[in-house]
Amino acid sequence: MIRTLYHGWLSPFSREVRIVLGEKGLDFDMVVEKVWERRPEFLAMNPTGEVPVLVETEGQVLSGAGVICEFLDESHPKDTLIGSDLLVRAETRRLRDWFGVKFYTEVTRNLVDEKLYKQFMGMGAPDSVAIRAGHENLGPNLAYISYLTERRRWLAGENFSLADVAAAAQLSCLDYMDDIPWPEVPAAKDWYARVKSRPSFQPLLEDLIPGLKPPKHYKNLDF
Amino acid sequence: MIRTLYHGWLSPFSREVRIVLGEKGLDFDMVVEKVWERRPEFLAMNPTGEVPVLVETEGQVLSGAGVICEFLDESHPKDTLIGSDLLVRAETRRLRDWFGVKFYTEVTRNLVDEKLYKQFMGMGAPDSVAIRAGHENLGPNLAYISYLTERRRWLAGENFSLADVAAAAQLSCLDYMDDIPWPEVPAAKDWYARVKSRPSFQPLLEDLIPGLKPPKHYKNLDF
């Protein structure tokens, strides 16, 4: 059977998995899962009720971006995205968690979830306190990306890794909503342009969410 | 130099690392870090400002329970706590995240942080809505532990793993506050008794937080 990814629109965690599948050159189908419907068949695959869920070619079910990405890197170890040196692996995972947990909680959830999901689900206007907090927290995080990339080729070291994948997946969702002040953060922008030019990233730039157009620069590699 | 763990009182994440260090038979010193003081030297080691932070024998600095435990398992691979089979490894990590992220957010933070840290920091009475949410979320999570341990020897499969470590670390903090209705959940209690009897767990049972005594059964292996 063909590998299938259950994902969500502008779900940064689904995007992490899509990039890693692309980096590893693996074929897969995608199915949009409307998580708020809480389908029993989906809950049976992942009791948390969240995307992403990956069903592998032999039917094995995996859930959670961090778990799936580690699994894909271990099952396709060529060109590792975690690193071989133990300290590089720890640094990669530290930054993966930074963007996948801390950045998501402080920024992406406040901006993307507030604006996008409330609109889709008819839950009323976005919470202005959350939106303000999201923008305020974005600044120091973009500065941290600049800080790291001024000292290293990629976020966790010399090689492109799950840290870059996690950070770019989050930023790509914010960028779709035109929430990133690129001119103010040239080093972060330079790093993001390099991620954006990777073949694994192209499918994300083709995403079109019904009723919500991205800004012109979203697809542009030279933004 | 001696390995040093910067930890916090009733910090479930610090406890995860303490158990793993014990399982691996590694010597270490412990230093209580009052994270709310935001010491510059500590922030330089971990910009998130959170415990645990582990300084290794050659001065390498690691932060975050998940990151540190993976590092310790990779650097001391004998008797792996993650597993060798790729799907077991994924299941271990799924459950580590379940307890380290979801359970912590839904339960431990609402109960332990509300009651303990507000008291220490003179932040007033605990928020009764948070306390109620914590207790309500605890039930389904204890039921999930029972469900898993009725089907498997340990949470992620046949072997004791980081999943058991993460779950028991969270529960031990709640148990110190006498927040677990053990008589109602015999299967979860049986599993916890088995974790509690491991030598790596004994130091946690000796913890005494100034001004806050644990219930009598906290230390008792036959509770």
Interface residues (C-beta under 8 A of the other chain):
Chain A: P47 T48 Q60 L62 S63 G64 G66 V67 I68 E70 F71 E74 S75 L86 L87 R89 A90 R93 R94 D97 W98 V101 K102 Y144
Chain B: P47 T48 Q60 L62 S63 G64 G66 V67 I68 E70 F71 E74 S75 L86 L87 R89 A90 R93 R94 D97 W98 V101 K102 Y144
